[in-house]
Amino acid sequence: EVQLVESGGGLVQPGGSLMLSCAASGFPFSTVAMMWVRQAPGKELQWVSRINPRSSIRDYAGFVKGRFTISRDNANNMLYLQLNNLKSGEKAMYYCENDEVRGLGTQVTVNS
């Protein structure tokens, strides 16, 4: 069974940082591109970042503007997203996903 389990969310002040993690199982993680997406309350799902299997290509949405860093550890089937300089109003549920499955998410809240 394919599983993606996110963790690391929390409550931060504007300008704060969080490191999100995603534990993957049930599929050949090291051969699959992985993504992070997010969904703010009442809004549509928004793509955040993507990393290819070898970590040689990392793409980010325009709103990231150098604040977030995606990474992966293929030896341990882990995906990460470092969030820096979080902004007021960036409250959202963050999800990791491959092309077929999305996890249940981890909540990020930024005090306004």
C-alpha positions in Angstrom: 0.0 0.0 0.0 1.3 3.4 -1.0 1.6 5.7 2.0 2.7 9.3 2.5 2.7 10.7 6.0 3.5 14.3 6.6 4.7 15.9 9.8 6.4 19.0 11.1 3.6 21.6 10.8 2.9 24.0 13.6 2.2 27.6 14.6 4.9 30.2 14.0 5.2 34.0 14.0 5.6 35.9 10.7 9.2 35.5 9.6 9.4 32.1 11.3 10.6 28.8 10.0 9.4 25.2 9.9 10.8 22.0 8.4 8.1 19.7 7.0 8.8 16.0 6.5 7.1 13.3 4.5 7.6 9.6 5.1 7.0 7.5 2.0 6.4 3.8 1.7 4.9 1.2 -0.6 6.5 2.4 -3.8 10.0 2.8 -5.3 10.5 6.3 -3.8 14.0 6.8 -5.2 12.7 6.5 -8.8 9.7 8.9 -8.5 9.5 12.7 -8.6 7.8 14.2 -5.5 5.9 17.3 -4.9 4.6 19.5 -2.2 1.2 21.2 -2.5 -0.8 23.3 -0.1 -4.4 24.4 0.5 -5.4 27.5 2.4 -8.8 27.5 4.0 -11.5 28.1 1.4 -9.0 28.1 -1.5 -8.0 25.7 -4.1 -5.0 23.4 -4.0 -1.8 25.2 -4.9 1.4 23.6 -6.2 4.5 24.6 -4.1 7.5 22.6 -5.3 8.8 19.6 -7.1 12.0 17.5 -7.0 13.1 14.9 -9.4 14.4 11.5 -8.3 18.1 12.4 -8.2 17.5 15.9 -6.6 19.1 17.5 -9.6 16.0 19.5 -10.6 14.0 21.5 -8.1 11.2 23.7 -9.1 9.3 26.2 -7.1 6.1 28.2 -7.4 6.6 31.9 -8.0 5.3 32.9 -4.6 8.1 30.9 -2.9 10.7 33.5 -3.9 13.7 31.7 -2.4 12.0 31.1 1.0 11.4 27.4 0.7 13.8 24.5 0.0 12.7 21.0 -1.1 15.0 18.1 -0.5 14.8 14.3 -0.3 16.7 11.4 1.3 16.2 8.4 -1.0 18.0 6.1 1.4 15.3 6.6 4.0 12.4 7.4 1.7 11.9 10.9 3.1 10.9 14.1 1.5 11.4 17.5 3.1 10.3 21.1 2.7 12.1 23.8 4.6 9.9 26.8 5.1 11.6 30.1 5.9 10.3 33.7 6.3 6.7 32.5 6.5 4.3 35.3 5.9 1.1 36.3 7.7 -1.8 34.7 6.0 0.2 31.7 4.8 -1.9 29.4 6.9 -2.5 26.2 4.9 -2.5 22.4 5.0 0.7 21.2 3.3 0.6 17.8 1.4 3.3 15.7 -0.2 2.4 13.7 -3.2 3.6 11.7 -6.1 1.7 11.4 -9.4 -0.9 9.1 -7.9 -1.2 9.6 -4.1 -1.4 12.5 -1.7 -0.8 12.3 2.0 -3.2 13.6 4.7 -1.3 16.7 5.2 0.3 18.8 8.0 -1.1 22.1 9.2 1.0 25.3 9.0 -0.3 28.4 10.8 1.3 31.8 10.7 0.1 34.3 13.3 -1.1 37.5 11.8 
